[in-house]
Amino acid sequence: MAERFGAYSRETGETRVAVEITIDGAGKAAIDTGFGFADHMLNLLAFWAGFDLNLTCRGDLEVDAHHTLEDVAICLGEAFRQALGERVGINRVGDARVPMDEALCDVVVDFSGRPYLVYREDVLPPVIAGEEKDLWREFFKSLAISARMNLHIHFVYGQNGHHLVEAAFKALGLALRRATAAHGSSRVPSTKGSLD
C-alpha cells in the first residue's frame, strides 16, 4: 500500500499553520502551537492513533487560543483527508472509551464524507488550562468539518478538566486508528460505492 501522507498549510491575519501527517507511522510527533496544553493533547492524539504528526502554528495568542486551535483543527483535518484519499479499504468507523483517573470519555468516528459533530460536554468545567471550555468544542467541530467525518464525543463523567480533555484526545486517537486501519480490500466502505 502506498504511503498515506498528507500536508497542508494555511496563513491568515490571525494564524500561520503547517501540518504534515503520516497515517501509517509510529506515533511520533513534533508539535508547536504556542499553547502548551494543546501541544500536549496533540502529542497524545498522534501517539494513541499511531500517526506521525508534524505541526506548527503561530497565532494571535495575545487575544486568546481560539483562532489558534480552530485553525490548527482545520489544517489537521485537511491534511488527514488528503492522507486518506478515497478511503478505499479502510474500516471507516472506529470507537474508543478511555478513562483518565476519575474521568471517562467515549469517542466514535465515521469517515462518511458527511461532517457532523455531536458533543456532550455537561461535566466540563468552565475553564481548562486558562481557556474557556468552548475552545475545545470549536476545535472538534472544525476538525470534523475539514476531515469530513462524523465525530461523536461524550464526556461521560469526571471533575478535572485536564483529565477529561486528555481522555477525549486519547479516545479520539484510538478511534482514528481503528477507523483508518486498512484491511486489504479494494472497495470503498459504502454500499453506495462512494463516500462523497
GROMACS elastic network, one bead per residue, 0.5 to 0.9 nm:
[ bonds ]
;  ai    aj funct       b0    kb
    1     4     6  0.83444   500
    1   184     6  0.86435   500
    2     5     6  0.89191   500
    3    22     6  0.74661   500
    3    23     6  0.79689   500
    3    24     6  0.72333   500
    3    83     6  0.82976   500
    4    21     6  0.82824   500
    4    22     6  0.57742   500
    4    23     6  0.55041   500
    4    24     6  0.65737   500
    4    82     6  0.83367   500
    4    84     6  0.62311   500
    4    85     6  0.80758   500
    5    20     6  0.73924   500
    5    21     6  0.56429   500
    5    23     6  0.63815   500
    5    24     6  0.83284   500
    5    79     6  0.78794   500
    5    80     6  0.79363   500
    5    82     6  0.72369   500
    5    84     6  0.77444   500
    6    19     6  0.80395   500
    6    20     6  0.57497   500
    6    21     6  0.53076   500
    6    22     6  0.66144   500
    6    23     6  0.84638   500
    6    78     6  0.79870   500
    6    80     6  0.60061   500
    6    81     6  0.74852   500
    6    82     6  0.50162   500
    6    84     6  0.79985   500
    7    18     6  0.75982   500
    7    19     6  0.55055   500
    7    21     6  0.64095   500
    7    22     6  0.89628   500
    7    75     6  0.85339   500
    7    76     6  0.85358   500
    7    78     6  0.79576   500
    7    80     6  0.80579   500
    7    82     6  0.73982   500
    7    83     6  0.78920   500
    8    17     6  0.82086   500
    8    18     6  0.59513   500
    8    19     6  0.53293   500
    8    20     6  0.66618   500
    8    75     6  0.59078   500
    8    76     6  0.75117   500
    8    78     6  0.64848   500
    8    79     6  0.51762   500
    8    80     6  0.89483   500
    8    82     6  0.85228   500
    9    16     6  0.76270   500
    9    17     6  0.54328   500
    9    19     6  0.61545   500
    9    20     6  0.87660   500
    9    75     6  0.64549   500
    9    79     6  0.85946   500
   10    15     6  0.78418   500
   10    16     6  0.58882   500
   10    17     6  0.53048   500
   10    18     6  0.66118   500
   10    71     6  0.81281   500
   10    75     6  0.69925   500
   11    14     6  0.78219   500
   11    15     6  0.58250   500
   11    17     6  0.63262   500
   11    18     6  0.87133   500
   12    15     6  0.53439   500
   12    16     6  0.63460   500
   12    17     6  0.89460   500
   13    16     6  0.81916   500
   13    59     6  0.87910   500
   13    60     6  0.87684   500
   14    58     6  0.84427   500
   14    59     6  0.56870   500
   14    60     6  0.56188   500
   14    67     6  0.66156   500
   14    68     6  0.77642   500
   14    71     6  0.89475   500
   15    57     6  0.67549   500
   15    58     6  0.55296   500
   15    60     6  0.65178   500
   15    67     6  0.70045   500
   15    68     6  0.62709   500
   15    71     6  0.71249   500
   15    72     6  0.88037   500
   16    56     6  0.80734   500
   16    57     6  0.55105   500
   16    58     6  0.51941   500
   16    59     6  0.63655   500
   16    68     6  0.86274   500
   16    71     6  0.84478   500
   17    33     6  0.84994   500
   17    55     6  0.74069   500
   17    56     6  0.57188   500
   17    58     6  0.66283   500
   17    59     6  0.82220   500
   17    68     6  0.84775   500
   17    71     6  0.72014   500
   17    72     6  0.64211   500
   17    75     6  0.70711   500
   18    54     6  0.80188   500
   18    55     6  0.57133   500
   18    56     6  0.54457   500
   18    57     6  0.66214   500
   18    72     6  0.82839   500
   18    75     6  0.72678   500
   18    76     6  0.86450   500
   19    53     6  0.73333   500
   19    54     6  0.57187   500
   19    56     6  0.67088   500
   19    57     6  0.87838   500
   19    72     6  0.82278   500
   19    75     6  0.65171   500
   19    76     6  0.62312   500
   19    79     6  0.67028   500
   20    52     6  0.80689   500
   20    53     6  0.58340   500
   20    54     6  0.51242   500
   20    55     6  0.64889   500
   20    76     6  0.81243   500
   20    79     6  0.66581   500
   20    80     6  0.86869   500
   21    25     6  0.85460   500
   21    51     6  0.67710   500
   21    52     6  0.56077   500
   21    54     6  0.64958   500
   21    55     6  0.84637   500
   21    76     6  0.80957   500
   21    79     6  0.65553   500
   21    80     6  0.67596   500
   21    83     6  0.73021   500
   22    25     6  0.55605   500
   22    26     6  0.89018   500
   22    51     6  0.56340   500
   22    52     6  0.50388   500
   22    53     6  0.66308   500
   22    80     6  0.84674   500
   22    83     6  0.70997   500
   23    26     6  0.88809   500
   23    49     6  0.83014   500
   23    50     6  0.72373   500
   23    52     6  0.67122   500
   23    53     6  0.86711   500
   23    80     6  0.79657   500
   23    83     6  0.69257   500
   23    84     6  0.79345   500
   23   177     6  0.84204   500
   23   180     6  0.78963   500
   24    27     6  0.87581   500
   24    50     6  0.69176   500
   24    51     6  0.59835   500
   24    52     6  0.75745   500
   24   181     6  0.88043   500
   25    28     6  0.73288   500
   25    49     6  0.89678   500
   25    50     6  0.56963   500
   25    53     6  0.85798   500
   26    46     6  0.86680   500
   26    47     6  0.75741   500
   26    49     6  0.89170   500
   26    50     6  0.51858   500
   26    51     6  0.60003   500
   26    52     6  0.59989   500
   27    43     6  0.84087   500
   27    44     6  0.87600   500
   27    45     6  0.85085   500
   27    46     6  0.51452   500
   27    48     6  0.68796   500
   27    49     6  0.66710   500
   27    52     6  0.50411   500
   27    53     6  0.75978   500
   28    43     6  0.79168   500
   28    46     6  0.66916   500
   28    47     6  0.63831   500
   28    50     6  0.76319   500
   28    51     6  0.68353   500
   28    53     6  0.64391   500
   28    54     6  0.84642   500
   29    42     6  0.81760   500
   29    43     6  0.58043   500
   29    44     6  0.88381   500
   29    46     6  0.63277   500
   29    47     6  0.74962   500
   29    51     6  0.80246   500
   29    52     6  0.56001   500
   29    54     6  0.57016   500
   29    55     6  0.80200   500
   30    39     6  0.87812   500
   30    43     6  0.75949   500
   30    52     6  0.85028   500
   30    53     6  0.63847   500
   30    55     6  0.63402   500
   30    56     6  0.81533   500
   31    38     6  0.88929   500
   31    39     6  0.56183   500
   31    40     6  0.83115   500
   31    42     6  0.71783   500
   31    43     6  0.68376   500
   31    53     6  0.75317   500
   31    54     6  0.58849   500
   31    56     6  0.59439   500
   31    57     6  0.86019   500
   32    35     6  0.76491   500
   32    36     6  0.79338   500
   32    38     6  0.87597   500
   32    39     6  0.61114   500
   32    54     6  0.85807   500
   32    55     6  0.63174   500
   32    57     6  0.63211   500
   32    58     6  0.84411   500
   33    36     6  0.73121   500
   33    38     6  0.71347   500
   33    39     6  0.62666   500
   33    55     6  0.75015   500
   33    56     6  0.54402   500
   33    58     6  0.63165   500
   33    59     6  0.77349   500
   33    68     6  0.73255   500
   33    69     6  0.83018   500
   33    72     6  0.81628   500
   34    38     6  0.83675   500
   34    39     6  0.78163   500
   34    56     6  0.84575   500
   34    57     6  0.69994   500
   34    58     6  0.67792   500
   34    59     6  0.77235   500
   34    61     6  0.76638   500
   34    68     6  0.86615   500
   35    38     6  0.55218   500
   35    39     6  0.63755   500
   35    40     6  0.89019   500
   35    61     6  0.79294   500
   35    65     6  0.72230   500
   35    68     6  0.84575   500
   35    69     6  0.88731   500
   36    39     6  0.50030   500
   36    40     6  0.62630   500
   36    41     6  0.87504   500
   37    40     6  0.50863   500
   37    41     6  0.63431   500
   37    42     6  0.87460   500
   37   129     6  0.66553   500
   37   162     6  0.87196   500
   38    41     6  0.50374   500
   38    42     6  0.61009   500
   38    43     6  0.84675   500
   38    69     6  0.77177   500
   39    42     6  0.52326   500
   39    43     6  0.60929   500
   39    44     6  0.86186   500
   40    43     6  0.52080   500
   40    44     6  0.63379   500
   40    45     6  0.87676   500
   40   166     6  0.86776   500
   41    44     6  0.50833   500
   41    45     6  0.62383   500
   41    46     6  0.88327   500
   41   165     6  0.78669   500
   41   166     6  0.63381   500
   41   169     6  0.61648   500
   41   170     6  0.82106   500
   42    46     6  0.62667   500
   42    47     6  0.85729   500
   42    53     6  0.86444   500
   42   169     6  0.74839   500
   43    46     6  0.52890   500
   43    47     6  0.61898   500
   43    48     6  0.86777   500
   43    53     6  0.81588   500
   44    47     6  0.51102   500
   44    48     6  0.60635   500
   44    49     6  0.83306   500
   44   166     6  0.77750   500
   44   169     6  0.65266   500
   44   170     6  0.60412   500
   44   173     6  0.75298   500
   45    48     6  0.54482   500
   45    49     6  0.59635   500
   45    50     6  0.83520   500
   45    51     6  0.82548   500
   45   169     6  0.53832   500
   45   170     6  0.57105   500
   45   171     6  0.82323   500
   45   172     6  0.68007   500
   45   174     6  0.81504   500
   46    49     6  0.51668   500
   46    50     6  0.57979   500
   46    52     6  0.62717   500
   46    53     6  0.62457   500
   46   170     6  0.88471   500
   46   173     6  0.65476   500
   47    50     6  0.51864   500
   47    51     6  0.66488   500
   47    52     6  0.79765   500
   47   170     6  0.83316   500
   47   173     6  0.73848   500
   48    51     6  0.79584   500
   48   169     6  0.84372   500
   48   170     6  0.58356   500
   48   171     6  0.78563   500
   48   172     6  0.81554   500
   48   174     6  0.54936   500
   48   175     6  0.89776   500
   48   176     6  0.88334   500
   48   177     6  0.76330   500
   49    52     6  0.88433   500
   49   170     6  0.80542   500
   49   171     6  0.89265   500
   49   172     6  0.77548   500
   49   174     6  0.51890   500
   49   175     6  0.75549   500
   49   176     6  0.60004   500
   49   178     6  0.82359   500
   50   173     6  0.77887   500
   50   174     6  0.84275   500
   50   177     6  0.67122   500
   51   173     6  0.87238   500
   51   177     6  0.81186   500
   55    72     6  0.82277   500
   55    76     6  0.82951   500
   56    72     6  0.84133   500
   57    68     6  0.70125   500
   57    71     6  0.86317   500
   57    72     6  0.70617   500
   58    61     6  0.82971   500
   58    68     6  0.74511   500
   59    62     6  0.84281   500
   59    65     6  0.78773   500
   59    67     6  0.69485   500
   59    68     6  0.52061   500
   59    69     6  0.89300   500
   59    71     6  0.89458   500
   60    63     6  0.57268   500
   60    64     6  0.68710   500
   60    65     6  0.73846   500
   60    66     6  0.87929   500
   60    67     6  0.71140   500
   60    68     6  0.70140   500
   61    65     6  0.53124   500
   61    66     6  0.81583   500
   61    67     6  0.80993   500
   61    68     6  0.72130   500
   62    65     6  0.81949   500
   63    66     6  0.82752   500
   63    67     6  0.87466   500
   64    67     6  0.74877   500
   64    68     6  0.81672   500
   64   131     6  0.76059   500
   65    68     6  0.52545   500
   65    69     6  0.61315   500
   65    70     6  0.84905   500
   65   131     6  0.72768   500
   65   135     6  0.75574   500
   66    69     6  0.54860   500
   66    70     6  0.60608   500
   66    71     6  0.85296   500
   66   131     6  0.86211   500
   66   134     6  0.88501   500
   66   135     6  0.57823   500
   66   136     6  0.88304   500
   66   138     6  0.79323   500
   66   139     6  0.83732   500
   67    70     6  0.51528   500
   67    71     6  0.59521   500
   67    72     6  0.83249   500
   68    71     6  0.54465   500
   68    72     6  0.60319   500
   68    73     6  0.86342   500
   69    72     6  0.50330   500
   69    73     6  0.61442   500
   69    74     6  0.86473   500
   69   135     6  0.73390   500
   69   136     6  0.79998   500
   69   138     6  0.78656   500
   69   139     6  0.57158   500
   70    73     6  0.52692   500
   70    74     6  0.63644   500
   70    75     6  0.88742   500
   70   135     6  0.79654   500
   70   136     6  0.87601   500
   70   138     6  0.61440   500
   70   139     6  0.50085   500
   70   140     6  0.83736   500
   70   141     6  0.84939   500
   70   142     6  0.61444   500
   70   143     6  0.81521   500
   71    75     6  0.62038   500
   71    76     6  0.84148   500
   71   139     6  0.81642   500
   71   142     6  0.78239   500
   72    75     6  0.52812   500
   72    76     6  0.59614   500
   72    77     6  0.84897   500
   72   139     6  0.79149   500
   72   142     6  0.87524   500
   72   143     6  0.84792   500
   73    76     6  0.50069   500
   73    77     6  0.59645   500
   73    78     6  0.84926   500
   73   138     6  0.87019   500
   73   139     6  0.56066   500
   73   140     6  0.71307   500
   73   141     6  0.83186   500
   73   142     6  0.55428   500
   73   144     6  0.84745   500
   73   146     6  0.77534   500
   74    77     6  0.52980   500
   74    78     6  0.62745   500
   74    79     6  0.87636   500
   74   139     6  0.82336   500
   74   142     6  0.54121   500
   74   143     6  0.55804   500
   74   144     6  0.86088   500
   74   145     6  0.77638   500
   74   146     6  0.54424   500
   74   147     6  0.79832   500
   75    78     6  0.50670   500
   75    79     6  0.61442   500
   75    80     6  0.84207   500
   75   143     6  0.81498   500
   75   146     6  0.75679   500
   76    79     6  0.52155   500
   76    80     6  0.60082   500
   76    81     6  0.85742   500
   76   143     6  0.69333   500
   76   146     6  0.79514   500
   76   147     6  0.78744   500
   77    81     6  0.60640   500
   77    82     6  0.85454   500
   77   142     6  0.77791   500
   77   143     6  0.50576   500
   77   144     6  0.71083   500
   77   145     6  0.76032   500
   77   148     6  0.78353   500
   78    81     6  0.51358   500
   78    82     6  0.61932   500
   78    83     6  0.86426   500
   78   143     6  0.83709   500
   78   146     6  0.54357   500
   78   147     6  0.57282   500
   78   148     6  0.88127   500
   79    82     6  0.50704   500
   79    83     6  0.61797   500
   79    84     6  0.87626   500
   79   146     6  0.89256   500
   79   147     6  0.80642   500
   80    83     6  0.50859   500
   80    84     6  0.63424   500
   80    85     6  0.87577   500
   80   146     6  0.87163   500
   80   147     6  0.63103   500
   81    84     6  0.52240   500
   81    85     6  0.62592   500
   81    86     6  0.87054   500
   81    87     6  0.87234   500
   81   146     6  0.76750   500
   81   147     6  0.51822   500
   81   148     6  0.74745   500
   82    85     6  0.52770   500
   82    86     6  0.87533   500
   82   147     6  0.87468   500
   84    87     6  0.52725   500
   84    88     6  0.81825   500
   84    90     6  0.88556   500
   84   180     6  0.78388   500
   85    88     6  0.77714   500
   86   188     6  0.73352   500
   86   194     6  0.83867   500
   86   195     6  0.76968   500
   87    90     6  0.60171   500
   87    91     6  0.88962   500
   87    92     6  0.75738   500
   87   111     6  0.80264   500
   87   180     6  0.81285   500
   87   187     6  0.87330   500
   87   188     6  0.62115   500
   87   189     6  0.76212   500
   87   195     6  0.78620   500
   88   182     6  0.82847   500
   88   184     6  0.89201   500
   88   185     6  0.72714   500
   88   186     6  0.59762   500
   88   187     6  0.54207   500
   88   189     6  0.67768   500
   89    92     6  0.84172   500
   89   180     6  0.87664   500
   89   181     6  0.82640   500
   89   182     6  0.54734   500
   89   183     6  0.58344   500
   89   184     6  0.57472   500
   89   186     6  0.54281   500
   89   187     6  0.55311   500
   89   188     6  0.59827   500
   89   189     6  0.66778   500
   90    93     6  0.85016   500
   90   178     6  0.88336   500
   90   179     6  0.66597   500
   90   180     6  0.52583   500
   90   181     6  0.54171   500
   90   183     6  0.61838   500
   90   184     6  0.80225   500
   90   185     6  0.77589   500
   90   187     6  0.86260   500
   90   188     6  0.76578   500
   90   189     6  0.68491   500
   91    94     6  0.73980   500
   91   111     6  0.89472   500
   91   178     6  0.69462   500
   91   180     6  0.59637   500
   91   181     6  0.58833   500
   91   182     6  0.65979   500
   91   183     6  0.71993   500
   91   189     6  0.69922   500
   92   109     6  0.79798   500
   92   110     6  0.56097   500
   92   111     6  0.51791   500
   92   112     6  0.72108   500
   92   176     6  0.89359   500
   92   178     6  0.81021   500
   92   180     6  0.61205   500
   92   181     6  0.80944   500
   92   188     6  0.89849   500
   92   189     6  0.65152   500
   92   190     6  0.89157   500
   93   108     6  0.74233   500
   93   109     6  0.55987   500
   93   111     6  0.64965   500
   93   112     6  0.83520   500
   93   175     6  0.78256   500
   93   176     6  0.82011   500
   93   178     6  0.71770   500
   93   180     6  0.78639   500
   94   107     6  0.83637   500
   94   108     6  0.57874   500
   94   109     6  0.53836   500
   94   110     6  0.66465   500
   94   174     6  0.78290   500
   94   176     6  0.62009   500
   94   177     6  0.74767   500
   94   180     6  0.79492   500
   95   106     6  0.75195   500
   95   107     6  0.55622   500
   95   109     6  0.62666   500
   95   110     6  0.88556   500
   95   171     6  0.75731   500
   95   172     6  0.77894   500
   95   174     6  0.71670   500
   95   176     6  0.77466   500
   95   178     6  0.71766   500
   95   179     6  0.77324   500
   96   105     6  0.83139   500
   96   106     6  0.59205   500
   96   107     6  0.54808   500
   96   108     6  0.66029   500
   96   170     6  0.85982   500
   96   171     6  0.50966   500
   96   172     6  0.71206   500
   96   173     6  0.85431   500
   96   174     6  0.59850   500
   96   175     6  0.52455   500
   96   178     6  0.87314   500
   97   104     6  0.71786   500
   97   105     6  0.57162   500
   97   107     6  0.64635   500
   97   108     6  0.88546   500
   97   167     6  0.83407   500
   97   168     6  0.86060   500
   97   170     6  0.88992   500
   97   171     6  0.58662   500
   97   172     6  0.89999   500
   97   174     6  0.87583   500
   97   175     6  0.87820   500
   98   103     6  0.84328   500
   98   104     6  0.58189   500
   98   105     6  0.55644   500
   98   106     6  0.66491   500
   98   107     6  0.85670   500
   98   167     6  0.55836   500
   98   168     6  0.73888   500
   98   170     6  0.68497   500
   98   171     6  0.54283   500
   98   174     6  0.89809   500
   99   102     6  0.72072   500
   99   103     6  0.55508   500
   99   105     6  0.64607   500
   99   106     6  0.89927   500
   99   163     6  0.84899   500
   99   164     6  0.84287   500
   99   167     6  0.58592   500
   99   168     6  0.89014   500
   99   171     6  0.87235   500
  100   103     6  0.50618   500
  100   104     6  0.63105   500
  100   105     6  0.84980   500
  100   158     6  0.87338   500
  100   163     6  0.55341   500
  100   164     6  0.70405   500
  100   166     6  0.72128   500
  100   167     6  0.55151   500
  101   104     6  0.80569   500
  101   158     6  0.84394   500
  101   163     6  0.70446   500
  102   157     6  0.76193   500
  102   158     6  0.52883   500
  102   159     6  0.70266   500
  102   160     6  0.77885   500
  102   163     6  0.76864   500
  102   164     6  0.85239   500
  103   155     6  0.78707   500
  103   156     6  0.75476   500
  103   157     6  0.55117   500
  103   159     6  0.67301   500
  103   160     6  0.73026   500
  103   161     6  0.87887   500
  103   163     6  0.60084   500
  103   164     6  0.53748   500
  103   165     6  0.89697   500
  103   167     6  0.70668   500
  104   154     6  0.86373   500
  104   155     6  0.62717   500
  104   156     6  0.54623   500
  104   157     6  0.55502   500
  104   158     6  0.63921   500
  104   163     6  0.85212   500
  104   164     6  0.67744   500
  104   167     6  0.64409   500
  104   168     6  0.81514   500
  105   153     6  0.72263   500
  105   154     6  0.56932   500
  105   156     6  0.54306   500
  105   157     6  0.73904   500
  105   158     6  0.88091   500
  105   164     6  0.69590   500
  105   165     6  0.84272   500
  105   167     6  0.56985   500
  105   168     6  0.55215   500
  105   171     6  0.70163   500
  106   152     6  0.79366   500
  106   153     6  0.58534   500
  106   154     6  0.51277   500
  106   155     6  0.65359   500
  106   156     6  0.70159   500
  106   167     6  0.84503   500
  106   168     6  0.71400   500
  106   171     6  0.66694   500
  106   172     6  0.84550   500
  107   151     6  0.73132   500
  107   152     6  0.55976   500
  107   154     6  0.64809   500
  107   155     6  0.87511   500
  107   168     6  0.69435   500
  107   169     6  0.88916   500
  107   171     6  0.57563   500
  107   172     6  0.57803   500
  107   174     6  0.87981   500
  107   175     6  0.66856   500
  108   150     6  0.79402   500
  108   151     6  0.59621   500
  108   152     6  0.51669   500
  108   153     6  0.67661   500
  108   154     6  0.89993   500
  108   171     6  0.85105   500
  108   172     6  0.75670   500
  108   175     6  0.62532   500
  108   176     6  0.86168   500
  109   112     6  0.88811   500
  109   149     6  0.66934   500
  109   150     6  0.54883   500
  109   152     6  0.64585   500
  109   153     6  0.88643   500
  109   172     6  0.79644   500
  109   175     6  0.63788   500
  109   176     6  0.69257   500
  109   179     6  0.70764   500
  110   113     6  0.82877   500
  110   114     6  0.87457   500
  110   148     6  0.89519   500
  110   149     6  0.55119   500
  110   151     6  0.67509   500
  110   152     6  0.89987   500
  110   176     6  0.89014   500
  110   179     6  0.70760   500
  111   114     6  0.76047   500
  111   115     6  0.83936   500
  111   147     6  0.79588   500
  111   148     6  0.66284   500
  111   150     6  0.64392   500
  111   151     6  0.87864   500
  111   179     6  0.75417   500
  111   180     6  0.85585   500
  111   195     6  0.78395   500
  112   115     6  0.76349   500
  112   148     6  0.70994   500
  112   149     6  0.56617   500
  112   150     6  0.66932   500
  112   189     6  0.88501   500
  112   190     6  0.83040   500
  112   195     6  0.56234   500
  112   196     6  0.76005   500
  113   147     6  0.80659   500
  113   149     6  0.56573   500
  113   150     6  0.79641   500
  113   194     6  0.88425   500
  113   195     6  0.51226   500
  113   196     6  0.51166   500
  114   144     6  0.89143   500
  114   145     6  0.81183   500
  114   148     6  0.54553   500
  114   149     6  0.57027   500
  114   150     6  0.64459   500
  114   195     6  0.81327   500
  114   196     6  0.74524   500
  115   141     6  0.87557   500
  115   144     6  0.55215   500
  115   146     6  0.77408   500
  115   147     6  0.74509   500
  115   150     6  0.51495   500
  115   151     6  0.77220   500
  116   141     6  0.76407   500
  116   144     6  0.62616   500
  116   145     6  0.67959   500
  116   148     6  0.78549   500
  116   149     6  0.64867   500
  116   151     6  0.61414   500
  116   152     6  0.81338   500
  117   137     6  0.89235   500
  117   140     6  0.74449   500
  117   141     6  0.58380   500
  117   144     6  0.64124   500
  117   145     6  0.81979   500
  117   149     6  0.83588   500
  117   150     6  0.60251   500
  117   152     6  0.57782   500
  117   153     6  0.78818   500
  118   141     6  0.87292   500
  118   150     6  0.81566   500
  118   151     6  0.63994   500
  118   153     6  0.62228   500
  118   154     6  0.79893   500
  119   137     6  0.70411   500
  119   140     6  0.85034   500
  119   141     6  0.87224   500
  119   151     6  0.81920   500
  119   152     6  0.60056   500
  119   154     6  0.60601   500
  119   155     6  0.82157   500
  120   123     6  0.84703   500
  120   152     6  0.82212   500
  120   153     6  0.62566   500
  120   155     6  0.60691   500
  120   156     6  0.81287   500
  121   124     6  0.55588   500
  121   133     6  0.89495   500
  121   137     6  0.85331   500
  121   153     6  0.81685   500
  121   154     6  0.66029   500
  121   155     6  0.56012   500
  121   156     6  0.82804   500
  122   125     6  0.84441   500
  122   154     6  0.89488   500
  122   155     6  0.73866   500
  122   156     6  0.85559   500
  122   157     6  0.86251   500
  123   155     6  0.67325   500
  123   156     6  0.76188   500
  123   157     6  0.61834   500
  123   158     6  0.65005   500
  123   159     6  0.68888   500
  123   161     6  0.87253   500
  123   164     6  0.86439   500
  124   127     6  0.82842   500
  124   128     6  0.83780   500
  124   133     6  0.69605   500
  124   155     6  0.76119   500
  124   157     6  0.87007   500
  124   158     6  0.78064   500
  124   159     6  0.71763   500
  124   160     6  0.78747   500
  124   161     6  0.59897   500
  124   164     6  0.71962   500
  124   165     6  0.84859   500
  125   128     6  0.68357   500
  125   132     6  0.86709   500
  125   133     6  0.68794   500
  125   159     6  0.72978   500
  125   160     6  0.74781   500
  125   161     6  0.58868   500
  126   131     6  0.83993   500
  126   132     6  0.57906   500
  126   133     6  0.52847   500
  126   134     6  0.81116   500
  126   161     6  0.85790   500
  127   130     6  0.59250   500
  127   131     6  0.53608   500
  127   133     6  0.53756   500
  127   134     6  0.87909   500
  127   161     6  0.76538   500
  128   131     6  0.53785   500
  128   132     6  0.62547   500
  128   133     6  0.59472   500
  128   160     6  0.86510   500
  128   161     6  0.54526   500
  128   162     6  0.65530   500
  128   165     6  0.86605   500
  129   132     6  0.83849   500
  129   161     6  0.79657   500
  129   162     6  0.72473   500
  131   134     6  0.83608   500
  131   135     6  0.70958   500
  132   135     6  0.59602   500
  132   136     6  0.83661   500
  133   136     6  0.59613   500
  133   137     6  0.74558   500
  133   161     6  0.85621   500
  134   137     6  0.51892   500
  134   138     6  0.63807   500
  134   139     6  0.86767   500
  135   138     6  0.52684   500
  135   139     6  0.62939   500
  135   140     6  0.89041   500
  136   140     6  0.62246   500
  136   141     6  0.84415   500
  136   165     6  0.82230   500
  137   140     6  0.52693   500
  137   141     6  0.59964   500
  137   142     6  0.85573   500
  138   141     6  0.50389   500
  138   142     6  0.60730   500
  138   143     6  0.84840   500
  139   142     6  0.53507   500
  139   143     6  0.61948   500
  139   144     6  0.87134   500
  140   144     6  0.60917   500
  140   145     6  0.85934   500
  140   151     6  0.79010   500
  140   153     6  0.88108   500
  141   144     6  0.52240   500
  141   145     6  0.62405   500
  141   146     6  0.86775   500
  141   151     6  0.82797   500
  142   145     6  0.51892   500
  142   146     6  0.60863   500
  142   147     6  0.83865   500
  143   146     6  0.53614   500
  143   147     6  0.58815   500
  143   148     6  0.81110   500
  143   149     6  0.83456   500
  143   151     6  0.87979   500
  144   147     6  0.53302   500
  144   148     6  0.56805   500
  144   149     6  0.51404   500
  144   150     6  0.63339   500
  144   151     6  0.60200   500
  145   148     6  0.50111   500
  145   149     6  0.67103   500
  145   150     6  0.84273   500
  146   149     6  0.80285   500
  151   172     6  0.89838   500
  153   168     6  0.72796   500
  153   172     6  0.84149   500
  154   157     6  0.88556   500
  154   168     6  0.82758   500
  155   158     6  0.76663   500
  155   164     6  0.68668   500
  155   165     6  0.84916   500
  155   167     6  0.85959   500
  155   168     6  0.74887   500
  157   164     6  0.81002   500
  158   161     6  0.79591   500
  158   163     6  0.77332   500
  158   164     6  0.63899   500
  159   162     6  0.89516   500
  159   163     6  0.78990   500
  159   164     6  0.74544   500
  160   163     6  0.53347   500
  160   164     6  0.62599   500
  160   165     6  0.88207   500
  161   164     6  0.51041   500
  161   165     6  0.62048   500
  161   166     6  0.83914   500
  162   165     6  0.54353   500
  162   166     6  0.59732   500
  162   167     6  0.85380   500
  163   166     6  0.50647   500
  163   167     6  0.60580   500
  163   168     6  0.86225   500
  164   167     6  0.52203   500
  164   168     6  0.63704   500
  164   169     6  0.89228   500
  165   169     6  0.63372   500
  165   170     6  0.86895   500
  166   169     6  0.52258   500
  166   170     6  0.62021   500
  166   171     6  0.85010   500
  167   170     6  0.52143   500
  167   171     6  0.60222   500
  167   172     6  0.84525   500
  168   171     6  0.51136   500
  168   172     6  0.59657   500
  168   173     6  0.85358   500
  169   173     6  0.60881   500
  169   174     6  0.86697   500
  170   173     6  0.50936   500
  170   174     6  0.63651   500
  170   175     6  0.86421   500
  171   174     6  0.51466   500
  171   175     6  0.60410   500
  171   176     6  0.84929   500
  172   175     6  0.50328   500
  172   176     6  0.60089   500
  172   177     6  0.84854   500
  173   176     6  0.51909   500
  173   177     6  0.61675   500
  173   178     6  0.87427   500
  174   177     6  0.50301   500
  174   178     6  0.62868   500
  174   179     6  0.86208   500
  175   178     6  0.51963   500
  175   179     6  0.60783   500
  175   180     6  0.85678   500
  176   179     6  0.50240   500
  176   180     6  0.59457   500
  176   181     6  0.83319   500
  177   180     6  0.54526   500
  177   181     6  0.60546   500
  178   181     6  0.53224   500
  178   182     6  0.89360   500
  179   182     6  0.85463   500
  182   185     6  0.77401   500
  184   187     6  0.89265   500
  185   188     6  0.81870   500
  185   189     6  0.89606   500
  187   190     6  0.81410   500
  187   193     6  0.76310   500
  188   191     6  0.83491   500
  188   192     6  0.87657   500
  188   193     6  0.58602   500
  188   194     6  0.62943   500
  188   195     6  0.73344   500
  189   192     6  0.86678   500
  189   193     6  0.72612   500
  189   194     6  0.78382   500
  189   195     6  0.78131   500
  190   193     6  0.52386   500
  190   194     6  0.61511   500
  190   195     6  0.67023   500
  191   194     6  0.78119   500
  192   195     6  0.77180   500
